[in-house]
């Protein structure tokens, strides 16, 4: 019987400190991943800005319903940008000693 149910016969443990693979990722690779994510955030927020301007133009032209309809896609873009920012923050923490 195993001493801990999270310990496995294959030689690794669910409770012991293990190398999670990040220590093998170079600082340059992490920086590149952060750069790519930040670029994606900019793209998502640029698209959200474009939609917000289009929605505003609809409303100024007197079509409130159309403006609201156009603006509905903004929420998903902001959500995705937020999750990308979470990833950037996590990767940045991985670069600290």
N, C-alpha and C positions, 0 to 999 in steps of 0.2 A: 504494500500500500504506500502511496506517495505521502510525504510529510505535509505537503501543501497541495490542495487541488489545482492550484495555478502553476505548479511545477510539472514539467513534461519529461518523459523518458528520453526524448531526443537530445537532451543536454542543455536546454534553455529553460528559463524560469519566467513565469508571468509576474513574479514578485521581485526578482533581483534586478539591479540596475544593469541595463544592457546598452550596447552601442546602438543608437537608433538610426545610424547612417548619416546623420548631419555632420558629424565630426570629420567625415571623409569628403564632404563637399567643400571644394575650395572657396575661398573668399571671392575670387573672381566669378565663379559660377553663381554664387548667391547674389552678387551684385548685378550680374546679367539678368537673373530671374527677377530681381526687384525692378530693374530697368524696364523689362518687358511688361511686368504687371502695372507699373506706373503709366506706361504708354497706353495700355488697355483702359486704365482708369480715365485718362484724358480723353480717349476716343468715346467712351461711354458718356462722360459728362458733356462732351461737345455735342453728341447726338441728343442728349436730354435738353441742352440749351437750345438746339435747333428746333426741337419739338415745342418747347415752351414759347419760343418766339412765334412759331406758326400758330399755336393755340391763341396767343395774344392777338395776332393779326385777325384771326377768325372772330374773336370777341369784339375787337374794334370795328370790324365790318358788320357787326350786328348779329352774328351767328354764335350765340353762347353755347348752344348744344353741340355744334360742330367743334368749337374750341375745347370744350370739356372732353369730347371724344378723342381729339388729337392729343390731348395732354395725358390720356390714360396710359400710354406706353412709357411715360417718364418714370413711373414708380419702379418698373422692372429694371430699367437702366441704372437708377440710383441704388437699388438693391445689389445689383451685380458689382457696381463700383465699390460699394461698401464691403462686399465679401473679398474683392481683390485687395482692398486696403487692409483687411484683416490678415490676408496672406503676406502682404508686404511687411506688416508689423511683426508677424511671426518670424519671417525670414531675417528681419533686422535683429530681432532678439537672439537668433541663432548665431549671429556674427560676433556677439559680445562674449568676452571670456567668462 
